[in-house]
Every structure is written in C-alpha cells, then in structure tokens.
Amino acid sequence: KGATISEKNACQEFGLTPDQFTGLEYQVRVCHGNPYNIYVRSEVEAKAKELKGAGNVEAMKAKKELADLNKQLKPLLKRKADLEEIIKAAGGEIIEEPEKKKRKTK
C-alpha cells in the first residue's frame, strides 16, 4: 500500500530502461535541486511482467533479495571470524555459562 520506487531503482531492480516507463503515472520529486521520477511499485512490477514475463520478474526479485541478505550477512561473518580469533588467541578455553532453567508454561 503506497509503495513507490524511483526510476533509477526500478531500472536496476526490474531491468527496464527509462523509455519503457511510458504510460505509467509518476510524481516528480526534487533532492538537492535534482529532479527524479517516482512510480507506484505495483504498476512498475506489472509493466515489467508484461514486458519481460512473470517468471523473469520473480527471478529478478529473488536475486535482489539474495543480494540484500548477503549484504546483511557480510558484517556478521566478519564479526564471527573476529570472535573466533579472540578465542583462539585466548588459548581456546571458554568457560561455559550454566544453562538457564526453562520456565514451565501453563
């Protein structure tokens, strides 16, 4: 509901070219004096499905989601490696914390 996407991001996400947006409603917004077009995401997605096929659009969405997850995962993997190095430098001995008792649910 109310989801929008800029022309630049729509081109990247759906593999469209700026001339393929003809016929779609848009708003012009300005950032630091630079105008750019904003489109309704569902209309852009429908146009992409019409031009490229539904399967191709779904594959592009999955590829973008995977890239986003990898971007989130990268710092976590680095932090994990750093912590493993700290443990290794400390001789590998880790004092385990006692297990917490589980609360019984009624």
Secondary structure, DSSP 8 states (H G I E B T S, - for coil): ---EEEHHHHHHHH---GGGGTT--EEEEEETTEEEEEEEHHHHHHHHHHHH-HHHHHHHHHHHHHHHHHHHHHHHHHHHHHHHHHHHHTTS--------------
